[in-house]
Amino acid sequence: MVATVDFEVRKVAQSRISEVDFAHLPFGKFFSDHMFVADFVDGQWQQAQIRPYDYIRMTPANAALHYGQSIFEGLKAYKSNTGDVFIFRPHENFKRFNASALRMNMPQVPEEFFVGGMAELVNLDRNWVPKEEKSSLYIRPFMFATDEFIGVRPSDTYRFIIFSCPVGAYYNVPVRVKIEDHYTRAANGGTGTAKCAGNYAASLYPAQLAQKQGFQQLLWTDAKEHKYIEESGTMNVMFVIDGTLVTAPVSGTILDGVTRKSVLDIARDWGMKVEERRISVEELIGASEKGKLQEAFGTGTAATIANISEIGYQDQVYTLPAIENRVFSPKVLKELEDIRRGNKPDTRGWCFAV
Ligand SMILES: *Cc1c(COP(=O)(O)O)cnc(C)c1O
């Protein structure tokens, strides 16, 4: 099941796990004992290492800091009631990581590192995978340029790291979102389909402006006309309109989310009508006014499902049906939880045993 590659493993002298209160886990603040590290030098990956999680030394002239050759992934490991540990669909993240690497002119990472190294790392830190319901181990693989050079060109050297953090239940309060009709997350031909650091940096200012207006998130629209809905914050976004599940197609500007894909697969298997197509702001507002917009929610690894309670557009606020009256999003959330926890048979081969 796990690729057998021998990595050099240096274990911590003393685990830090007793410092962590697993009943009250914040997101992304506690890091497991070990990390996986590999360097790309002289045109090839060097011997990889698993070693204690620690600071890394960096030159001020590090190319990634200046020009942003930096990509990442986010995925989760879960513990079943019987103590088995599964990583959810790591090969999907692996493929996406290398697609991001290609777009940012960075080297491809071998599967033995991304999936094999990850499996070995999670296995070594398996005590860090929370068993509490709704908690999980968030895994963060990333790669950045390491050349000590501030001329603009692709770096010759890179570092690939995987670390992990135990995380608790996501604050699943429904969010108010604002349709953004000025700023843009991604344009055709740009980097919107890559999970690169710069995309996030560019989204922070518009998101903060929306927060000042009382919204928690943005609904991004297309760069050209600001007419079509693309994503919600750092999540994909879906709507249930008159019983049909509708979401933007994976085009050149949408990040191809694993949660998105999984939700669509489940909906189709349930016989629900699913449409991957462009959805205009006008259509969305029209559906809301006619009472046909039944559900709206974001999908992503961190929250799985983030329900949307209200949508703001140019001085108007459109209120969606109460969460208690929603059918699909709670049902699909439970289905995903059940699959990940091993409470239901994993008929699609989504759970990768560690
Ligand atoms: C990571 C990400 C998503 C969600 O992808 P998942 O694989 O479901 O976690 C959606 N949109 C953006 C912009 C992202 O960066």
The ligand as an SDF file (V2000), in Angstrom:
LIG
                    3D

 15 15  0  0  0  0  0  0  0  0999 V2000
   -7.1670   24.5740   -2.3730 C   0  0  0  0  0  0  0  0  0  0  0  0
   -8.2150   25.3960   -3.0240 C   0  0  0  0  0  0  0  0  0  0  0  0
   -9.5340   24.9370   -3.1950 C   0  0  0  0  0  0  0  0  0  0  0  0
  -10.0520   23.6460   -2.6120 C   0  0  0  0  0  0  0  0  0  0  0  0
   -9.3890   22.5090   -3.0260 O   0  0  0  0  0  0  0  0  0  0  0  0
   -9.5130   21.1550   -2.1750 P   0  0  0  0  0  0  0  0  0  0  0  0
   -8.6750   20.1960   -2.9350 O   0  0  0  0  0  0  0  0  0  0  0  0
  -10.9480   20.7820   -2.1750 O   0  0  0  0  0  0  0  0  0  0  0  0
   -9.0080   21.4550   -0.8190 O   0  0  0  0  0  0  0  0  0  0  0  0
  -10.4170   25.7510   -3.8880 C   0  0  0  0  0  0  0  0  0  0  0  0
  -10.0460   26.9560   -4.3610 N   0  0  0  0  0  0  0  0  0  0  0  0
   -8.8000   27.4320   -4.1970 C   0  0  0  0  0  0  0  0  0  0  0  0
   -8.4680   28.7630   -4.7300 C   0  0  0  0  0  0  0  0  0  0  0  0
   -7.8440   26.6810   -3.5280 C   0  0  0  0  0  0  0  0  0  0  0  0
   -6.6180   27.1610   -3.3630 O   0  0  0  0  0  0  0  0  0  0  0  0
  1  2  1  0
  2  3  1  0
  2 14  2  0
  3  4  1  0
  3 10  2  0
  4  5  1  0
  5  6  1  0
  6  7  2  0
  6  8  1  0
  6  9  1  0
 10 11  1  0
 11 12  2  0
 12 13  1  0
 12 14  1  0
 14 15  1  0
M  END
$$$$
